[in-house]
Amino acid sequence: MVGEVESMEHSHTEGDVDADGHANNAPTAAEAWYRPGESFDLSVTVITAVADVAGVDPLQNEFSPLYDSVDIDALETALFGPDSPRPRGIRGELAFDYEGYQVAVRADGRISVSVQD
């Protein structure tokens, strides 16, 4: 792993409450940036972004394995690999569901995570 995970930006929905009526201060969306060769592995960046929205420590969570939802190696190859069939000037995005969240990974390295409706 080289470099650092970029800081995440949050958008909060005001007035959210959980089933018990307690205020829910967890963000409803987060954004992270993946830089191949400069950042942590793509899987680490995705898990960190999901954990941020879930309001849990990315190292102390009980998420199912990411590979149960997406082939992260294929995702990385398709969007960032040197042999990617995508021309460098073309933008692309792949999205998948994971642990009740919608995760979208863009070819420019932006990772967006939002709570599924």
Residue, then its C-alpha position, 0 to 999 in steps of 0.5 A: m500500500v502506497g500513499e494515503v486514502e484521500s479524505m472523505e466528503h460527507s453529505h448529511t441528511e438533517g433530522d434522520v432518526d433511527a427506529d428507536g427515535h434517536a438522532n442519527n448523525a451518521p452521514t448518508a453519503a461519502e466520497a473517496w478518491y482512489r489513485p492507482g499506484e498512489s493510494f491504498d488498494l481499491s478494496v481498502t478504499v471502498i471498505t473505508a468509504v462504506a465504513d464511513v457512511a455506516g459510522v463504524d471503524p473500517l478495521q472493526n466491522e462485521f461486513s461481509p467479504l467485498y468479493d461476495s458482491v463484486d470482483i474487485d480485481a476485475l473492477e480495477t482492471a476494467l477501470f484502471g488497468p493498463d490494458s483496459p479496453r476503455p480509451r483514456g479520454i472516456r469516462g466510465e462508472l461501475a456500481f454495485d450494492y454492498e451491505g445496504y449501500q450503493v457503491a459507484v466507482r468511476a474511472d477518474g478514481r472517485i468512489s461514491v457511497s450512499v445509503q440504498d433507498 
